[in-house]
């Protein structure tokens, strides 16, 4: 569990663009089938239905890296890019257990 990678991505698509929502949904469904994908969830903001948050939990960094290198991931980003209303904000996290000796690097 300590090797798990948690990825939180905020995606804002152009308003009134159902293609962006559909593409994100397809990405989530496809990604759930990949090796090391523990959990993939797609959320939509209640008050702004063109704002999405994608939460991914991966077994480890290697599985996430393999997912990122997969041509389908690149194709997804290429297709999504013209639909974006803001930057694709992807951030990787791990479980915070304690401050390591010597602090963070």
N, CA, C and O of each residue as an XYZ file, in Angstrom:
420
protein
N       0.817     -1.196      0.000
C       0.000      0.000      0.000
C       0.862      1.262      0.000
O       0.457      2.284     -0.554
N       2.036      1.202      0.611
C       2.861      2.404      0.661
C       3.432      2.772     -0.705
O       3.903      3.894     -0.888
N       3.399      1.846     -1.670
C       3.885      2.141     -3.017
C       2.807      2.735     -3.916
O       3.097      3.154     -5.037
N       1.579      2.774     -3.437
C       0.478      3.266     -4.267
C       0.683      4.724     -4.655
O       1.233      5.530     -3.904
N       0.220      5.022     -5.852
C       0.258      6.377     -6.395
C      -1.194      6.847     -6.545
O      -2.033      6.134     -7.096
N      -1.472      8.031     -6.058
C      -2.798      8.638     -6.146
C      -2.686      9.836     -7.090
O      -1.891     10.747     -6.859
N      -3.479      9.823     -8.139
C      -3.415     10.873     -9.149
C      -4.739     11.630     -9.130
O      -5.809     11.040     -9.285
N      -4.650     12.940     -8.938
C      -5.839     13.794     -8.959
C      -5.661     14.774    -10.116
O      -4.703     15.545    -10.160
N      -6.605     14.721    -11.046
C      -6.521     15.557    -12.241
C      -7.784     16.393    -12.365
O      -8.897     15.866    -12.345
N      -7.601     17.702    -12.492
C      -8.720     18.607    -12.723
C      -8.755     18.938    -14.212
O      -7.752     19.336    -14.805
N      -9.929     18.763    -14.794
C     -10.106     18.986    -16.229
C     -11.335     19.863    -16.432
O     -12.442     19.503    -16.031
N     -11.128     21.012    -17.055
C     -12.235     21.888    -17.419
C     -12.350     21.862    -18.940
O     -11.423     22.251    -19.651
N     -13.501     21.399    -19.430
C     -13.721     21.382    -20.876
C     -14.545     22.600    -21.260
O     -15.185     23.220    -20.411
N     -14.529     22.930    -22.516
C     -15.317     24.062    -22.994
C     -16.790     23.830    -22.665
O     -17.284     22.713    -22.813
N     -17.497     24.870    -22.220
C     -18.923     24.706    -21.881
C     -19.723     24.192    -23.075
O     -19.392     24.448    -24.232
N     -20.770     23.471    -22.755
C     -21.678     22.919    -23.773
C     -20.942     22.035    -24.776
O     -21.242     22.049    -25.969
N     -19.980     21.272    -24.278
C     -19.204     20.379    -25.140
C     -19.362     18.950    -24.624
O     -18.541     18.489    -23.832
N     -20.405     18.245    -25.063
C     -20.617     16.880    -24.584
C     -19.505     15.924    -25.021
O     -19.336     14.856    -24.431
N     -18.760     16.297    -26.034
C     -17.654     15.454    -26.494
C     -16.574     15.299    -25.444
O     -15.971     14.232    -25.330
N     -16.320     16.348    -24.675
C     -15.314     16.280    -23.622
C     -15.730     15.338    -22.514
O     -14.925     14.535    -22.042
N     -16.987     15.428    -22.093
C     -17.497     14.544    -21.044
C     -17.464     13.093    -21.507
O     -17.082     12.205    -20.746
N     -17.857     12.857    -22.726
C     -17.868     11.490    -23.266
C     -16.450     10.928    -23.343
O     -16.219      9.768    -23.005
N     -15.513     11.745    -23.784
C     -14.122     11.299    -23.881
C     -13.554     10.967    -22.509
O     -12.857      9.963    -22.360
N     -13.839     11.791    -21.502
C     -13.382     11.520    -20.139
C     -13.997     10.234    -19.599
O     -13.316      9.444    -18.944
N     -15.271     10.024    -19.868
C     -15.939      8.808    -19.407
C     -15.313      7.575    -20.070
O     -15.077      6.570    -19.401
N     -15.044      7.644    -21.365
C     -14.418      6.519    -22.066
C     -13.021      6.248    -21.509
O     -12.632      5.094    -21.327
N     -12.277      7.308    -21.244
C     -10.938      7.166    -20.674
C     -11.004      6.434    -19.335
O     -10.228      5.510    -19.093
N     -11.929      6.846    -18.464
C     -12.059      6.208    -17.147
C     -12.412      4.734    -17.296
O     -11.824      3.888    -16.622
N     -13.354      4.419    -18.161
C     -13.774      3.029    -18.357
C     -12.619      2.180    -18.886
O     -12.413      1.056    -18.428
N     -11.879      2.706    -19.830
C     -10.752      1.986    -20.425
C      -9.620      1.804    -19.412
O      -9.020      0.733    -19.330
N      -9.337      2.849    -18.648
C      -8.231      2.819    -17.698
C      -8.486      1.836    -16.566
O      -7.544      1.241    -16.042
N      -9.745      1.658    -16.182
C     -10.079      0.704    -15.110
C      -9.608     -0.717    -15.433
O      -9.401     -1.516    -14.520
N      -9.439     -1.036    -16.695
C      -9.062     -2.386    -17.128
C      -7.549     -2.606    -17.159
O      -7.092     -3.727    -17.382
N      -6.773     -1.550    -16.937
C      -5.321     -1.646    -17.060
C      -4.677     -2.288    -15.836
O      -5.206     -2.226    -14.726
N      -3.533     -2.900    -16.068
C      -2.755     -3.523    -14.996
C      -2.357     -2.458    -13.974
O      -1.816     -1.409    -14.326
N      -2.633     -2.746    -12.716
C      -2.228     -1.851    -11.644
C      -3.214     -0.754    -11.315
O      -3.002     -0.008    -10.359
N      -4.291     -0.632    -12.082
C      -5.307      0.387    -11.802
C      -6.215     -0.137    -10.697
O      -7.051     -1.010    -10.933
N      -6.049      0.393     -9.500
C      -6.851     -0.050     -8.357
C      -8.239      0.594     -8.361
O      -9.243     -0.057     -8.072
N      -8.270      1.873     -8.691
C      -9.544      2.591     -8.672
C      -9.438      3.807     -9.590
O      -8.462      4.556     -9.544
N     -10.451      3.985    -10.414
C     -10.517      5.135    -11.317
C     -11.921      5.715    -11.178
O     -12.911      5.033    -11.442
N     -11.999      6.970    -10.765
C     -13.297      7.618    -10.587
C     -13.306      8.959    -11.307
O     -12.315      9.690    -11.306
N     -14.430      9.265    -11.914
C     -14.608     10.539    -12.598
C     -15.750     11.284    -11.922
O     -16.864     10.772    -11.818
N     -15.459     12.504    -11.462
C     -16.457     13.336    -10.793
C     -16.752     14.556    -11.657
O     -15.886     15.044    -12.383
N     -17.976     15.036    -11.566
C     -18.354     16.276    -12.234
C     -18.827     17.256    -11.162
O     -19.550     16.883    -10.237
N     -18.413     18.500    -11.299
C     -18.808     19.528    -10.335
C     -20.300     19.813    -10.492
O     -20.790     19.966    -11.610
N     -21.004     19.882     -9.397
C     -22.456     20.064     -9.432
C     -22.843     21.396    -10.068
O     -23.749     21.442    -10.900
N     -22.173     22.470     -9.688
C     -22.565     23.795    -10.166
C     -21.964     24.168    -11.522
O     -22.407     25.128    -12.152
N     -20.975     23.428    -11.966
C     -20.334     23.695    -13.270
C     -20.090     22.350    -13.942
O     -19.075     21.699    -13.694
N     -20.997     21.949    -14.769
C     -20.955     20.603    -15.324
C     -19.905     20.405    -16.422
O     -19.838     19.342    -17.039
N     -19.104     21.412    -16.655
C     -17.975     21.243    -17.577
C     -16.660     21.134    -16.802
O     -15.587     21.131    -17.405
N     -16.734     21.044    -15.463
C     -15.556     20.890    -14.606
C     -15.559     19.465    -14.042
O     -16.521     19.028    -13.410
N     -14.456     18.759    -14.290
C     -14.343     17.360    -13.888
C     -13.110     17.159    -13.013
O     -12.130     17.898    -13.109
N     -13.184     16.148    -12.163
C     -12.027     15.699    -11.397
C     -11.907     14.197    -11.607
O     -12.857     13.442    -11.403
N     -10.737     13.793    -12.013
C     -10.428     12.385    -12.240
C      -9.501     11.934    -11.116
O      -8.442     12.527    -10.909
N      -9.893     10.890    -10.393
C      -9.086     10.360     -9.298
C      -8.673      8.943     -9.670
O      -9.514      8.084     -9.934
N      -7.359      8.713     -9.686
C      -6.821      7.405    -10.051
C      -5.950      6.884     -8.914
O      -5.184      7.640     -8.315
N      -6.068      5.599     -8.621
C      -5.217      4.946     -7.638
C      -4.500      3.811     -8.365
O      -5.127      2.911     -8.924
N      -3.171      3.878     -8.341
C      -2.324      2.895     -9.018
C      -1.518      2.117     -7.995
O      -1.106      2.665     -6.973
N      -1.290      0.824     -8.272
C      -0.522     -0.031     -7.355
C       0.856      0.533     -7.056
O       1.342      0.451     -5.928
N       1.485      1.114     -8.088
C       2.848      1.617     -7.910
C       3.197      2.555     -9.058
O       2.446      2.692    -10.024
N       4.346      3.192     -8.928
C       4.800      4.162     -9.928
C       5.012      3.508    -11.291
O       4.704      4.106    -12.322
N       5.540      2.276    -11.299
C       5.810      1.585    -12.569
C       4.517      1.359    -13.353
O       4.494      1.549    -14.569
N       3.442      0.957    -12.673
C       2.167      0.756    -13.368
C       1.623      2.070    -13.910
O       1.102      2.118    -15.024
N       1.743      3.133    -13.126
C       1.291      4.437    -13.601
C       2.124      4.893    -14.804
O       1.579      5.399    -15.785
N       3.448      4.710    -14.721
C       4.320      5.099    -15.829
C       3.990      4.322    -17.100
O       4.005      4.882    -18.196
N       3.692      3.030    -16.952
C       3.309      2.221    -18.111
C       2.002      2.744    -18.717
O       1.855      2.796    -19.938
N       1.077      3.123    -17.872
C      -0.188      3.708    -18.343
C       0.073      5.003    -19.110
O      -0.480      5.211    -20.190
N       0.911      5.867    -18.554
C       1.214      7.144    -19.212
C       1.911      6.942    -20.554
O       1.706      7.726    -21.480
N       2.734      5.896    -20.669
C       3.476      5.623    -21.908
C       2.617      4.920    -22.956
O       2.999      4.853    -24.124
N       1.476      4.402    -22.556
C       0.603      3.680    -23.479
C       0.102      4.635    -24.567
O      -0.296      5.759    -24.261
N       0.116      4.210    -25.817
C      -0.371      5.081    -26.899
C      -1.814      5.547    -26.711
O      -2.184      6.618    -27.190
N      -2.628      4.754    -26.020
C      -4.023      5.174    -25.785
C      -4.093      6.394    -24.874
O      -4.974      7.239    -25.034
N      -3.162      6.491    -23.913
C      -3.140      7.668    -23.040
C      -2.754      8.913    -23.826
O      -3.330      9.983    -23.631
N      -1.782      8.769    -24.709
C      -1.382      9.900    -25.547
C      -2.530     10.303    -26.475
O      -2.799     11.490    -26.657
N      -3.195      9.324    -27.051
C      -4.318      9.614    -27.944
C      -5.428     10.351    -27.189
O      -6.021     11.292    -27.717
N      -5.707      9.927    -25.961
C      -6.715     10.593    -25.137
C      -6.354     12.065    -24.941
O      -7.196     12.944    -25.125
N      -5.115     12.327    -24.573
C      -4.701     13.724    -24.339
C      -4.748     14.548    -25.623
O      -5.145     15.713    -25.606
N      -4.343     13.943    -26.724
C      -4.390     14.652    -28.007
C      -5.825     14.993    -28.396
O      -6.087     16.080    -28.909
N      -6.752     14.072    -28.156
C      -8.157     14.318    -28.494
C      -8.795     15.334    -27.546
O      -9.645     16.127    -27.952
N      -8.376     15.301    -26.285
C      -8.968     16.193    -25.286
C      -8.448     17.627    -25.404
O      -9.178     18.573    -25.109
N      -7.214     17.794    -25.825
C      -6.562     19.113    -25.839
C      -7.402     20.222    -26.475
O      -7.522     21.289    -25.872
N      -7.993     20.027    -27.666
C      -8.761     21.135    -28.251
C     -10.081     21.421    -27.532
O     -10.733     22.427    -27.810
N     -10.474     20.543    -26.613
C     -11.730     20.732    -25.876
C     -11.515     21.402    -24.521
O     -12.483     21.708    -23.825
N     -10.266     21.632    -24.142
C      -9.960     22.159    -22.815
C     -10.260     23.646    -22.699
O      -9.973     24.431    -23.602
N     -10.843     24.012    -21.564
C     -11.099     25.417    -21.258
C     -10.073     25.949    -20.274
O     -10.097     27.132    -19.935
N      -9.184     25.105    -19.817
C      -8.135     25.476    -18.870
C      -7.052     24.417    -18.923
O      -7.178     23.446    -19.668
N      -5.998     24.584    -18.151
C      -4.901     23.609    -18.185
C      -5.326     22.255    -17.627
O      -6.172     22.171    -16.737
N      -4.731     21.213    -18.159
C      -4.909     19.837    -17.677
C      -4.031     19.725    -16.436
O      -2.808     19.633    -16.550
N      -4.636     19.730    -15.262
C      -3.913     19.838    -13.998
C      -3.834     18.481    -13.316
O      -4.740     18.096    -12.577
N      -2.743     17.752    -13.568
C      -2.544     16.410    -13.026
C      -1.492     16.457    -11.928
O      -0.389     16.967    -12.128
N      -1.849     15.912    -10.754
C      -0.923     15.916     -9.617
C      -0.860     14.523     -9.007
O      -1.884     13.885     -8.762
N       0.376     14.063     -8.767
C       0.607     12.753     -8.173
C       0.828     12.889     -6.671
O       1.480     13.820     -6.199
N       0.266     11.937     -5.940
C       0.353     11.942     -4.482
C       0.696     10.546     -3.990
O       0.568      9.561     -4.718
N       1.135     10.483     -2.737
C       1.278      9.219     -2.029
C       0.723      9.433     -0.631
O       0.523     10.570     -0.204
N       0.476      8.344      0.079
C      -0.063      8.442      1.434
C       0.958      9.139      2.329
O       2.145      8.816      2.307
N       0.484     10.082      3.104
C       1.335     10.773      4.057
C       1.302      9.996      5.362
O       0.265      9.916      6.019
N       2.434      9.426      5.733
C       2.486      8.637      6.963
C       3.204      9.385      8.076
O       2.725      9.416      9.209
N       4.319      9.973      7.774
C       5.089     10.727      8.772
C       6.167     11.507      8.051
O       6.520     11.194      6.914
N       6.675     12.493      8.698
C       7.777     13.262      8.123
C       9.047     12.401      8.244
O       9.440     12.015      9.345
N       9.675     12.108      7.107
C      10.871     11.267      7.166
C      12.024     11.974      7.878
O      12.079     13.204      7.894
N      12.950     11.203      8.470
C      14.122     11.827      9.091
C      14.830     12.726      8.073
O      15.052     12.323      6.931
N      15.172     13.909      8.480
C      15.819     14.847      7.552
C      14.821     15.680      6.762
O      15.228     16.534      5.974
N      13.512     15.453      6.953
C      12.501     16.243      6.261
C      12.235     15.760      4.848
O      12.664     14.675      4.456
N      11.530     16.571      4.098
C      11.176     16.249      2.709
C      12.252     16.761      1.775
O      12.982     17.700      2.093
N      12.336     16.144      0.646
C      13.283     16.592     -0.399
C      12.530     17.116     -1.576
O      13.139     17.540     -2.559
